Amino acid sequence: MKVRYNELSNIEKKKYLGEFYSVIAQLKSRDEVKKFFKDLLFLSEVVMLSRRIQIAKMLMEGETHDEIRIKMKVGFGTIAGVERWLKQGFGGYKEMIGRYNKSEGKKKHRSGGGDFPYSMSWLRKKYPLHFMLANLIQKD
């Protein structure tokens, strides 16, 4: 049931996408979201989307392309595509991952773990050459 987006009329695009976004906006709980996407998508599609989110999180945390490629076992093209959406997209990745990290950060803060964005340890990881001397002196 493959449909080419460019072959749809503007009316069809607005109708299909508008209804899709409206249906998703109706989901009220994690359980509803989980059930809906389990019914809507194949497991491989859910995993594919989940991995993109993980890649976006890792990019936002300052991990390098090489680190992500090794950890996630993905190609540079996939990483570059996610990075392009982070930098030039509509802000959805950043907003939702930022919101998620903020809620998870509160949990980590209570448990005492994690590198928070713009903390010294985060900056050292994000800009290793700038902190090269400090990184050589102070090993984590």
N, C-alpha and C positions, 0 to 999 in steps of 0.2 A: 504494500500500500504506500509506495513511495510517491511523494508529491514534490514537485519542484516549486519552490517558493516564488521564483521569478515568473513562473507561468500562471500564477494566480492573479486575479484582478484585485485592484485596491480594495474593493468592497469585500471580497472573499478574505483577504488578508486581515482586514479590520474585524470582520465577523469572527473568524476562527481564533485569532490571537486574543481579541477582546473577551470572548467567552472563556478561553483557556485561563487567562489571568483572573477573570472574575470567579471562576470555579475554585482556583487555588486560593484566592483571597477569602473564600468561605470556610476554609479549613481552620478549625479552632484549637486543636490540640496536637501534640506530637503523635499521639496514637492515630488521629484522623489522617494526618499527613502520611504516616507510615502505611496505613491501610490503602489510602488512595494511590500512592506511588507503587505499592506492590501490585495493585490491580492494573495500573496504567502502563507500567514499564516492565520490560524483561529484566531479569536480575543483572545481566551483563550491562544494560543501560544504566541501571542504578549504580553499579560499581564504577562505570566510566565517569558518571557525573560526580560521584563521591571522590574519585581520584583527582579530578580537576579542582575540587574544593580543597583537597589536601595540598595540592601543588600551589594553589593561590595562598593558602595559609603559610606554607613554607617560604614562598617568595616574600610575603609581607613580614615574615619574621627575620628576613635577611639572609636566608640560606642561598648558597650559590647554585648555579645551574648544575654543576658537577655533583654537588651533594644531593640535590633533588633527583637527578638522573640515577644515581646509584641507589638511593633509598627507595625510590618509587619504581625503578626499572622502566622508565619511560625515555623517549627520545627527546633531543633538544627541540624539535619542532613542536611537540606537545607543550613543553615548558614555555617556549616562546609564544605560542598561541594564548596560553593562559596569561602570561605576562602582558601581552598586547591588550587583552580585555581589561586587565587591572589598570593599565595606564591610559588606554584610549576608549574604554567602554563607557557604559552609562553610570558606573559607580555602584552597581549592584553587588559585585564581589566584595569590594572594600567595605561597603556599608554592612552587609550581613555578616561577613567574617569578623569585622571589627566589633559588631554587636555580640556575636558569639564569643569571641575572645574576651570581651569585657566581662561577660557573665561567667566564663570559665576562669578568667583571671581572678575573680572574686573567690571562686572555689579554691584555686591554687594558693592565693594569698592566705586564706584561712589555714591551708595545710602546709604553707611555707615553701612551696617550690615554684620553679619556672622563671624564665627570663622575660621580664616585662618590656614592652616596647619603650625605647628611649632610656632604659636603665643603662648603667655603665657596661654591664656584661653584654647587653644586647648591642650597644654601639660598638664594642670591641669585636663582636662577631660580625656585625654588618660591615664594618670598615677595618678589616684586618691590617691593611697596609698602613693606614693612618696610626694605628695603635701597635705597629710591629714591635717597637722596642718594649712597650709595656707588656705585650703578649709574650715576648721572649723571656722577660724577667719574671712575670707572674703566670705560671701555667695553671689552668683550671684543674 
